[in-house]
């Protein structure tokens, strides 16, 4: 295919069309392959999920829930800190005044 006769906008359009066609063909090939694998597995008495080890898998662990508040800002009770991660500004201010973090414990 000789592309030397195409100008830049034509080349960009061709590139866009090619990218779309590649994606379409990959999806078509993937569906075809899945169907072939399902038929092959069924011929041997298995489901595709059994062959791939997907059958009977338990769901993954749930994300950890938010940690319980361990410290509370005495000036604003809506501000709490679990004691994990960086100290909030209000806790740093409290400590800079020479006060103990234990005084803020919930």
N, C-alpha and C positions, 0 to 999 in steps of 0.2 A: 504494500500500500504506500503510494507516494504522497507524502504530506506537504511537500515543498510548495504546492500551489495554493495552500490554505493560508488565509490571513489569521492573525492572532485571535480575534473573536470566534472564528470558525474552529480553531484548535481548542479553545476553551469549551465550546459547546460539545465538540467531539469527546473531550476528556470527561465532561459531565455525563454525557450519554454512555460512555464506556464504563464509568464508575457505577452508574445505575444498572447497567446490564450485568456487570460482574456480580453485584449484590443479588440481583434477581436469579441469576444462574446458580449461585452458591446456595440460595434458599431452596431452589428447585432440586438441586442435587442432594441437599441434606434430607429433604422430605423423601426422595426416592430411596436413599440409603437407609433411612429409618424403616421404611416399608419393607425393604429387602431383608434387613436384619430381623424384623419382627417375623417375617415368613420363615426365615431360616431357624430362628429360635423355636417357633411353633412346630416346625417339622421335627425338632428334636425333643418336643414336649415341655418346653420352657416358655415363659414370657420374657420379653426383652428386659423388663425390670429385674427379673430373677438373674438373668445372665449378667447384667451390669451391677448386681448387688444392691439395687435400690429398694427392693421389696422388703417390707418389715422394718425399715429404718425408723428409729424414733426421731421425733422433732428435736432440733437443736435446743440447747439451753436458752432460757430467756435471758434477756439483758438484765444486768444487775439493777435493782431498784435504787432509787436515790437513798443515800445514807441518811440516817437519823441525825437530827441536829444535836450537837454536843455542847455548843456554846451559843450564847445569845448576847446581842449588843444591848447593854443596859439603857442606852439612850434611845434606841429604836428596836422594839421587841420583834418587829417583822424581819430584822436582819439576823440570820443564824449562820452557823458554820459547822460542818460535820467533823472538823478536825483533820480532814484529808485535803491534800493539795495545798496551794498557796494560802497563806493567812490573808483574810480580808483587811482592807485599810483600817476599819474600825478596831480590829484586834491589834494591828500593829501600833496604832495610836495608843491604845490601852497599855500595851507592853512598854512603849516608849516613855510613858508616864510613871514607870516603875511598879506598875500593878501586876498582879499574878493572873495568868490565864485561868487558873482554877476558880477565880472569883466570877468568871463568866460562865462556868459550867452550868448546864441546864439541870 
